[in-house]
Amino acid sequence: MDKPFLTVAEAAEHLSVSPFTIRDWLRAGTLRSVRLGTKRCIRIQRGDLSRFISCRSRGGEDDAL
């Protein structure tokens, strides 16, 4: 069973980009994330990552959300 949330590193590996690139997209609001737990760890929902990929593949970089 797939995990519902991915770490920044897992999302980066999935997209074959650097974790720094993922963090840039998160800061820009291009990719959504949530903060979980007392340490407020950043996690990316699989559905949000799928929507981001779909939008990027259609060329709609600014419409990823």
C-alpha positions as CSV (number, residue, x, y, z in Angstrom):
1,M,0.0,0.0,0.0
2,D,1.3,3.4,-0.9
3,K,1.9,6.0,1.8
4,P,-0.6,8.9,1.6
5,F,2.2,11.5,2.3
6,L,5.7,11.8,0.8
7,T,8.7,13.5,2.3
8,V,10.5,16.2,0.3
9,A,13.2,13.7,-0.5
10,E,10.7,11.1,-1.7
11,A,8.9,13.6,-3.9
12,A,12.2,14.7,-5.3
13,E,13.2,11.1,-6.1
14,H,9.8,10.5,-7.7
15,L,10.3,13.5,-10.0
16,S,14.0,13.0,-10.5
17,V,14.8,16.5,-9.2
18,S,16.8,17.9,-6.3
19,P,15.1,18.3,-2.9
20,F,16.1,22.0,-3.2
21,T,13.9,22.2,-6.3
22,I,10.9,20.7,-4.4
23,R,11.5,23.3,-1.7
24,D,11.6,26.1,-4.2
25,W,8.3,24.9,-5.7
26,L,6.8,24.7,-2.2
27,R,8.0,28.3,-1.3
28,A,6.6,29.6,-4.6
29,G,3.3,27.9,-4.0
30,T,3.5,25.9,-7.2
31,L,3.4,22.6,-5.2
32,R,1.2,22.1,-2.1
33,S,2.4,20.7,1.2
34,V,1.2,20.2,4.7
35,R,3.0,20.3,8.0
36,L,2.5,17.3,10.4
37,G,3.3,16.6,14.0
38,T,5.0,18.5,16.7
39,K,8.1,19.1,14.6
40,R,5.9,20.4,11.8
41,C,7.6,18.2,9.2
42,I,6.7,19.0,5.6
43,R,4.8,16.3,3.7
44,I,3.3,16.3,0.2
45,Q,0.1,14.4,-0.4
46,R,0.3,11.9,-3.3
47,G,-2.8,13.5,-4.9
48,D,-1.2,17.0,-4.8
49,L,1.9,15.5,-6.4
50,S,-0.2,13.8,-9.1
51,R,-2.0,17.0,-9.9
52,F,1.3,18.9,-10.1
53,I,2.7,16.3,-12.5
54,S,-0.4,16.4,-14.7
55,C,-0.4,20.2,-14.8
56,R,3.3,20.4,-15.6
57,S,3.0,17.8,-18.4
58,R,0.3,20.0,-20.0
59,G,2.5,23.0,-19.7
60,G,0.4,24.8,-17.1
61,E,3.2,25.6,-14.7
62,D,1.2,28.4,-12.9
63,D,-1.9,26.3,-12.6
64,A,-0.4,23.5,-10.6
65,L,-2.5,24.3,-7.5
